Amino acid sequence: SLVVEGVNLVAGTTRGIFFSTNNGIIWTQQNSGLTDTLIRSLLINGSTLFAGTYSGGIFLSTNDGASWKEINAGLTETDVRSLKVSGEYLFAATQRGVWRRPLSELIPSAVSPSEQPTAFTLEANHPNPFTDYTTLNFTLLERGYVILDIYDLLGQKIRTLISEILDAGKHSREFNTKDLATGAYIAKLRVNGAEQEMKIVKVAN
């Protein structure tokens, strides 16, 4: 199985899942958490990846494959041939029929917009993808202590862009990435204990 996620390629093989951020020139295997590495199907829904396997059922990743979580509650046939999202449900086709589960049970952000942090908004960076520089933008509805960190896909923090008290309103911060390798990174914004994150992508000049 092969799917495209932004500028990333994601391949499901008989030896697990591989990611490429440079059009397939280099591939990185990312199987952490998978108990079955024979991948039948892949699906992207927003920032969430789903993988259907030969005998291990369905796995989910919300961090670009850095780790996978099994989501097989109620699934009686673990040979998953294909996956599909329709409306508020994830559907899985197996050898013995079709299985359905609400996305709200799997993805916290799918529960309800009213349950999401309302004190701030992390907006799309510009440009994205980018080469050496990108600007991160966010809006605070109230004064608060703001932390803006950048992580790699393994969850390691590589840069703190903001760690200070800011007033309500629109804010932006430039991110200099000249010393970083090409690929995907995670920008995580925390304000007064609540947090949001998004993926940003660096490409070659």
RANOR-V705428 format. One record per pair of residues at least 12 apart in sequence whose C-alpha atoms are under 7 Angstrom apart, sorted by the first residue. I is the first residue (numbers start at 1). J is the second residue. D is the distance in Angstrom with one decimal. If there is no record, write none. Layout:
BEGIN
i j d
I J D
I J D
END
This chain:
BEGIN
i j d
1 13 7.0
1 40 6.6
1 41 5.4
1 42 6.1
2 42 7.0
3 42 6.8
7 21 6.2
8 20 5.6
8 21 4.6
9 21 6.5
9 23 6.8
9 24 7.0
12 39 5.1
12 40 7.0
12 41 6.9
12 42 6.8
13 38 6.1
13 39 5.4
14 37 6.1
14 38 4.2
14 39 6.0
15 37 5.2
15 38 5.8
16 31 6.0
16 37 4.1
16 38 5.8
16 39 6.1
17 29 5.8
17 30 5.7
17 31 6.1
18 30 5.9
21 183 5.5
30 65 5.8
30 66 6.1
32 66 6.6
32 67 4.9
32 68 6.0
33 67 5.7
33 68 4.7
33 69 6.1
34 68 6.0
35 56 6.3
36 53 6.4
36 55 6.5
36 56 5.2
38 53 5.7
38 54 5.6
39 51 6.8
39 52 6.0
39 53 4.5
39 54 6.3
40 52 5.4
40 53 5.0
40 54 6.0
40 80 6.6
40 81 5.6
41 53 6.9
41 81 6.2
41 82 5.3
41 83 6.6
42 83 7.0
43 83 6.3
47 62 6.4
48 61 5.9
48 62 4.8
49 61 5.1
49 62 6.4
52 80 5.0
52 81 6.7
52 82 6.8
52 83 7.0
53 79 6.1
53 80 5.6
54 78 6.9
54 79 4.5
54 80 6.2
55 78 5.1
55 79 4.9
56 78 5.5
57 72 6.1
57 78 4.0
57 79 6.0
57 80 6.0
58 70 6.0
58 71 5.7
58 72 6.1
59 71 5.7
63 153 6.6
64 153 6.7
66 153 5.8
66 154 5.5
75 99 6.8
77 94 6.5
77 96 6.7
79 94 5.8
79 95 6.8
80 92 6.4
80 93 6.0
80 94 4.8
81 93 5.6
81 94 5.4
88 102 5.8
88 103 5.7
89 101 5.5
89 102 4.4
89 103 5.2
90 102 6.2
90 103 6.0
117 194 6.4
119 140 6.1
119 141 5.1
119 142 6.3
120 139 5.4
120 140 4.4
120 141 5.7
121 138 5.5
121 139 5.2
121 140 6.7
122 137 6.4
122 138 4.5
122 139 6.7
122 189 7.0
122 196 6.7
123 137 5.4
123 138 5.3
124 137 6.8
125 137 6.1
128 200 6.5
128 201 6.3
129 200 6.8
129 201 4.9
129 202 5.6
129 203 6.4
130 201 6.5
130 202 5.0
130 203 5.9
131 202 5.4
131 203 5.3
131 204 5.9
131 205 5.7
132 176 6.1
132 177 5.0
132 178 4.9
133 174 6.9
133 175 5.6
133 176 4.8
133 177 5.9
134 174 5.9
134 175 5.4
134 176 7.0
135 172 6.5
135 173 5.6
135 174 4.3
135 175 5.9
136 172 5.4
136 173 5.3
136 174 6.3
137 171 5.8
137 172 4.3
137 173 6.6
138 170 6.0
138 171 5.4
138 172 6.3
139 169 5.5
139 170 4.3
139 171 6.0
140 168 4.7
140 169 5.1
140 170 6.4
141 168 5.1
141 169 6.3
142 167 6.6
142 168 4.5
143 166 5.8
143 167 4.3
143 168 4.8
144 165 5.4
144 166 5.8
144 167 6.7
144 191 6.1
144 192 6.0
145 164 5.6
145 165 4.2
145 166 6.4
145 191 5.7
145 192 5.7
146 162 6.6
146 163 5.6
146 164 5.5
146 165 5.8
146 166 6.6
146 190 5.8
146 191 4.8
147 162 5.1
147 163 4.5
147 164 6.8
147 189 5.8
147 190 5.1
147 191 6.6
148 160 6.0
148 161 5.4
148 162 4.9
148 163 6.7
148 188 5.7
148 189 4.6
148 190 6.4
149 161 5.9
149 187 5.9
149 188 5.3
149 189 6.6
150 185 6.8
150 186 5.6
150 187 4.6
150 188 6.3
151 185 5.8
151 186 5.0
151 187 6.5
152 185 4.8
152 186 6.1
153 184 7.0
153 185 6.0
153 186 6.9
182 202 4.9
182 203 5.1
182 204 6.2
183 201 5.6
183 202 5.2
183 203 6.4
184 199 6.6
184 200 5.7
184 201 4.3
184 202 6.3
185 199 5.7
185 200 5.3
185 201 6.1
186 198 5.7
186 199 4.6
186 200 6.1
187 199 6.2
187 200 6.9
END
